[in-house]
Amino acid sequence: MTPASLPGMPKQIAPFLMFTGDAEQAMTFYTSLFDDGRIVDITRFGAEGPGPQGTVQFARFSLAGQEFLCTDTFVTHGFSFTPSFSIWIETESEDELGRLFTALGDGGAQLMPLDDYGFSRRFGWVNDRYGVSWQLNLA
């Protein structure tokens, strides 16, 4: 018996991103950056709510084989994204690393510019325009 087949084991574990109205924009942007990026499915709030009509109630998207879940929250929270949880990207080429670093950092903030930090010959860390944190590393 494998651990995943044991009673009470989770069916799935995936990163879940909570946006405040721009989930679809973010998914469209992210999936455009990866050759295999795609929005798997999307459910929107209707006129009956509880969120604003047309915003993302629940969606799945995939990047480099990793599935992500997301929503547009309609609840006001005292928090947003934090760099203490980030998405790790490892590339095989320096050109691809630079392309992703530039695209994800556009309109966001550099936390660590692309450089040799000793633990990696080429590494960078950015918050994107939506506040999501990305660490990028050359394999």
C-alpha positions in Angstrom: 0.0 0.0 0.0 1.4 3.4 -1.0 1.1 6.4 1.3 -1.3 8.1 -1.2 -3.7 5.1 -1.0 -3.9 5.1 2.8 -7.3 6.1 4.2 -7.4 9.7 5.2 -4.5 10.8 3.0 -5.0 14.0 1.0 -6.2 13.6 -2.5 -4.2 16.6 -3.7 -1.7 19.2 -2.5 -1.2 22.3 -4.6 -0.3 26.0 -4.1 -3.4 28.2 -3.8 -3.2 31.9 -4.7 -5.7 34.3 -3.4 -6.1 37.5 -5.5 -8.4 40.5 -5.0 -9.9 40.9 -8.4 -7.1 40.1 -10.8 -6.8 36.3 -10.7 -7.7 35.9 -14.4 -5.2 38.6 -15.4 -2.5 36.9 -13.3 -3.3 33.4 -14.7 -3.2 34.7 -18.3 0.1 36.4 -17.7 1.7 33.4 -16.0 0.5 30.9 -18.6 1.8 33.1 -21.4 5.4 32.8 -20.0 5.6 29.0 -20.2 5.3 26.9 -23.3 3.1 24.4 -21.6 1.2 27.0 -19.5 -2.5 26.7 -19.6 -5.7 27.5 -17.7 -7.2 24.2 -16.9 -10.6 25.4 -15.7 -12.3 28.4 -14.3 -15.5 29.1 -12.4 -16.8 32.6 -12.0 -19.1 34.2 -9.5 -22.5 34.8 -10.9 -25.1 37.5 -10.3 -26.1 35.8 -7.1 -22.6 36.3 -5.6 -21.2 36.0 -3.1 -18.3 37.6 -4.9 -18.5 40.3 -7.6 -20.1 38.9 -10.8 -17.5 37.6 -13.3 -14.6 37.4 -10.9 -12.9 34.1 -10.4 -14.6 31.9 -7.8 -12.2 29.0 -8.4 -9.6 28.2 -11.1 -6.8 25.8 -11.9 -3.8 26.6 -14.1 -0.7 24.7 -14.9 2.9 25.9 -15.4 5.8 23.5 -16.3 3.6 20.5 -15.1 2.8 22.1 -11.7 -0.9 22.8 -11.0 -1.9 25.9 -9.1 -5.3 26.9 -7.7 -6.6 30.4 -7.3 -9.5 32.6 -6.5 -10.6 36.2 -6.3 -11.5 36.8 -2.7 -14.5 39.0 -1.9 -13.6 39.2 1.8 -11.3 42.0 3.0 -8.3 40.6 4.7 -5.5 42.3 6.6 -2.9 40.4 4.6 -1.8 39.7 1.0 1.0 37.7 -0.6 4.3 37.5 1.3 7.8 36.6 0.0 8.1 34.0 2.8 6.2 31.8 0.4 7.5 31.9 -3.1 7.3 29.9 -6.3 10.7 28.3 -7.3 11.7 28.1 -10.9 14.8 26.3 -12.1 15.9 26.8 -15.7 18.4 25.0 -17.8 19.5 28.1 -19.7 20.7 31.6 -18.6 18.6 33.1 -21.4 15.4 31.5 -20.1 16.3 32.6 -16.6 16.8 36.2 -17.7 13.6 36.2 -19.8 11.5 34.9 -16.9 13.2 37.2 -14.3 12.5 40.3 -16.5 8.9 39.3 -17.3 7.9 38.4 -13.8 9.7 41.5 -12.3 8.1 43.9 -14.7 5.8 46.1 -12.6 6.8 44.3 -9.4 9.9 44.5 -7.2 13.3 42.9 -7.2 14.1 41.3 -3.9 17.5 39.9 -5.1 18.8 40.9 -8.6 20.2 38.1 -10.8 23.7 37.4 -9.5 26.0 34.7 -8.1 25.2 34.4 -4.5 27.5 31.4 -3.7 24.7 28.9 -3.3 24.0 29.4 -7.0 26.0 30.8 -9.9 22.8 32.6 -11.1 19.9 33.4 -8.9 17.2 36.1 -8.6 14.1 36.8 -6.6 11.2 39.0 -7.5 7.7 40.0 -6.5 5.5 40.2 -9.6 3.0 43.0 -10.3 0.3 40.9 -8.5 2.5 40.5 -5.3 3.4 36.8 -5.9 7.0 36.0 -5.1 9.2 34.0 -7.5 12.7 32.6 -6.9 14.5 31.9 -10.1 17.6 29.7 -10.3 19.9 28.4 -13.0 20.3 24.7 -12.7 
